[in-house]
Amino acid sequence: EFLNVFHNVAQTLAYAHTKRIIHRDLKPQNIMVGEFGEVQVMDWGLAKSLTSDAADEDSGGIGSSHASDATSFGAVMGTFGYMSPEQARGETHEIDERTDVYGLGAILCCILTGKPPIAPHLHRQAILDKRDSDQPLEQSADLSLAEIHDDLRQLTHACLAPLDRRPRDAGAVRDSIAAYLRSADERARRAEVEVAEQRAATAAEQRRRRSQRIALASIISAVLIVVSIGGWLMARERFRRSLRERELSQLLSDAEQLESDLEADPQFDSPLWFQAQDRLTRATAIRESGYVADSLASRTDKLRARLEALERDRDLIATFENIYLAAADRVRGAGNSWDVDSTVEDFRAASAGYGIVWNRHKPSDVAATIRGRPVNIRVDLITFFFAWFAQTVESGGAERQWLYYVLEEADDDDWRRGLRASLLDQDYPAVTQILADEEVVDQPPKLVALLARDINFRYNEQTQLVRSLLTRLHKDHPNDFWINNSLGQSYLWEHPVDVHQAFAHLTAALAAKKNAITLREIGVAHQRLGRILEAIASYRKAIDLAPD
């Protein structure tokens, strides 16, 4: 049971390591097991992102006077008995995922022997004695006990080895302990079979020694016993398999429902992603055991592929949104001039990261990819390819034509076809007329908001038209981020200015989508209304959210 808990801890750390986040204070006290068996890794207060550009806040080393058994802030980061040598010595430049691997090894040592590898009161001096040595520390815990399996002993030693000889991250530890648990189950199953067979053989031998008078009866009895044992083993295996398949089927059903929710949620609610990935991870573990029906194995593999595709969609859409927010934000920093070249270059890079390169892939192939996505994702992809197309209408060239053909094949909406044709011809009066058409309220609010603001920035300052259009859409979509954010920025920066209206819409936008740009705009509104302290608070929140 403890090894299963340890496997879940390693799984949690493995996921954190894929995001380049390390815990730095792993110990048994930071592991909680709920009443339903759920395992949680607690106290991420010393966690660190290895991708951060910020300066490491760790200070001090093993010689610090504040180091102790417990976590020490401002000096040694971690807990003696469980912290790695490089962590205890304060060698922050050496700290990475392998530091957590040491902590996992210390916890595993505690599970196997009942004590950490080095007693906390000896750990400090041991580190000092080995400060300039690459030899492993002498361990207080005895891992040579006969009852400790060799695989577990080797894994523990590997985790507690010097930095350059440890497993690279918690994923390797997770895989090793998972392999051990699977092999332990298999060994137990084989042992049960061997015991049963030995008992049957012993009984048969005893019966054969009976007198000839009952020889025939003895043979018949032995056959019946063997058949019974075989039937029992087969029945037990069928029962175990049915339990595994029932659990796998339930996990897949849960994950498929979450997948459906994700497809229907254009904001891609983050908790849903974590829940779906958790179900998929558990389902994959059962599927890889090899004792499930082929149909369930195939269903698991297909679900994994679909979730991976959904995650790529989510990343592309989020990147597109950030590009457009940044492009609109740059306008005021560049004399109210839209930086088309930078925006187009950002769109190209995001599309290439998704696997679509405009001058390499046929429009028909790209359109087929877009049409094959779930409806809400398809609408978002069309929206941002449309926004990309709008950036290229004046520059012309092959890129504009490529985008136009992609959208023509991917999007059969008549209103958007008319708008694309007018943009392609640079007929801006026709564009304005189409945007004022009643059918605009049936369009995706994000698409209309992006195009309206784009046109207002770049073509003839159509402020009143844009506000009227966005206000009409706001009646049907009062909580939409893009409608509220666009209206808020319009009232804040464009004539005639209405700061109170700007503040109301920006606040609604922030409630729908937390981001630094909207927070900063709210700060500007506070400042213009004379609420200096509130303005400072908004600016600080924006900086915390996006330090760059």
Protein Blocks (a to p, Z undefined) as FASTA:
>chain_A
ZZmmmmmmmmmmmmmmmnopafklacfklpccdfkopacdehjllgccfkbcbdcfbecd
fklckbcfbdcehiagdjehjacfklmnopaklgcfklmmmmmmmmmmmmmnopafbdfk
lmmmmmmmmmmpcbdcddfbdckbfklcfklmmmmmmmmmcfklgcfblmlmmmmmmmmm
mmmmmmmmmmmmmmmmmmmmmmmmmmmmpcfklmmmmmmmmmmmmmmmmmmmmmmmmmmm
mmmmmmmmmmmmmmmmmmmmmmmmmnopaklmmmmmmmmmmmmmmmmnopacfklmmmmm
mmmmmmmmmmmmmmmmmmmmmmmmmmmmmmmmnoopacfklmmmmmmmmmmmnopafklb
cfklmmmmmmmpcfklmmmmmmmmmmmmmmmmmngpjklmmmmmmmmmmpccfklmmmmm
mmmnopaklmmmmmmpmklmmpcfklmmmmmmmmmmmnopamklmmmmmmmmmmmmmmbm
klmmmmmmmmmmpccddfklmmmmmmmmmmmogcfklmmmmmmmmmmnopaklmmmmmmm
mmmmmmZZ
